[in-house]
Amino acid sequence: MPAIFVHLSDIHFGQERDQTLYIHNDVKRELIADVARVVRLLPGGAAQGVLVTGDIAYSGKDEQYIDAAKWLDQIAEAVGCDITRIQMVPGNHDLDRDMLSRGGQHLLDDIRAGGADEYEKVLSNDLDRGTLFARFQAYGSFSEGYDCVLDTEGRYSTNMRVELAPGRFIKFVRMNSSLLCHGKENDEEPELLVGERQFTIPRDDGEEVIVLIHHPLHWFKDSDAVSTYLKSRIRLLITGHEHNPRVAKETIEEGADFMTLAAGAAVPSRSETAYVFTYNVIEFDWDKDSDGLAVTIHPRVWNPKMTRFEADAVRLGEPNPRFLLGCPNFRVCAAVIGDNATAKPFEPPPEVREAIVEMVVEPEGLEKGFAVPPEPPNYRLVLLRFFRDLTEGERLRILSELDAIPANSNDRMTQAIERRLFDWVVQQGRIEDFAKLIDRYIAGKNEGEAK
């Protein structure tokens, strides 16, 4: 049975400054109803998750993510998916440009002048790196709640893989292409960089990688190096930013394909010439005959005359295009015998079962021999509510009440430290204490808003 994901991009919460607010809100309501109908008619009748390829907000402000959270909860509930099962990457509009300091501006200027070498120097310096990532403050808390951690060392991140059939996995890898955005970047003279820290994705037998990133490949100054690695290592690249839906498949070598899917905008700016609302529903399935990955896209587009979403037969060439991708990592697995590794073909499983979603920890982030403790049943929901629904001050007060912050601590509190303290409290068996305190703080805020 296929794994079904809703694909959204460029929603731009907070962009409205006039009467467009009413139409945009109506479109968002219609999208919820439409995606529920589309998913209900597919095998299984429910989605395994939601993919968002950037520009959730319009200017990276806290209040924009508050609105986005409510809407994404409704999307997830409409398609029968847990509200924590959302994968996301930041876009250029998820930056709070008001938080760019003079020092940060100088860093951006130096990187644009120096390229990849200068970029690596900046990423290697804790203070410089922190200056640039400070602009993601609101987005960072929002995405942390979904466990889509914004890697503040400039590396890729991953926490979800899906088993389509025994021994056949797809893994979602998230990349940040927006760290160097300043508002005037363009694709004619590219200034953005992905960096070797992000695009050197390792191969794993039995596992094909799907990368989520906001900008398409031609927006990068290091696009040649990025393209070489991604085309040889991953199976599908899903992007946003250009508000122009398109799809392409390329054969890299015999039995290995590379596909790009560029999203339209769920809610574009009204000033755009091609002002159209779009989104996708994507099916990922294992193809038994070829031992490959089948990708079926259900593109949806707004009909302005009928004021509703419907199948889009134009932008991707047909209403429900299906692509079969050659997958070398599906066909070969490593059989480790002692210290020797030999390659052998996969034996096709006797039957296809329902896709299984796993939340995983990236091995590079673990010390050797470190065992990942099992998650309490409500861990994901408490994590979401803690980081997404509370302010930084509220989170710190809760951590203090739970004795997670030493009384004499003078360390600067970062989001990474907050997360470590959160997990420490959970490991002490106090997740229910977390949940009760979160309920109390949220109830207090709701009472204040009602007055």
Buried (B, 14 or more C-beta within 10 A) or exposed (E): BBBBBBBBBBBBBBBBEEEBEEBBBEBBEBBBEBBBEBBBEBEBEEBBBBBBBBBBBBBBBBEBBBBBBEBBBBBBEBBBBBBBBBBBBBBBBBBBBEBBEEEBEEBBEBBBEEEBEBBBBBBEEEEBBEBBBBBBBBBBBBBBBBBBBBBBEBBBBBBBBBBBBBBBBBBBBBBBBBBBBBEEBEBEEBBBBBBBBBBEBEEBBBBBBBBBBBBBBEBBBBBEBBBEBBBEBBBBBBBBBBBBBBBEBEEBEEBBBBBBBBBBBBBBBEEEEEEBBBBBBBBBBBBBEBBBBBBBBBBBBBEEEEEBBEBBEEBBEEBBBEBBBBBBBBBBBEEEEEEEEEEEEBEBEEEBEEBBBEEEEBEEEEEEEEEEEEEBEBBBBBBBBBBBBBEBEBBBBBBEEBEBBEEEEEEEBEBBBBBEBBBEBBEEEBBEBBBEBBEEBBEEBEEEEEE
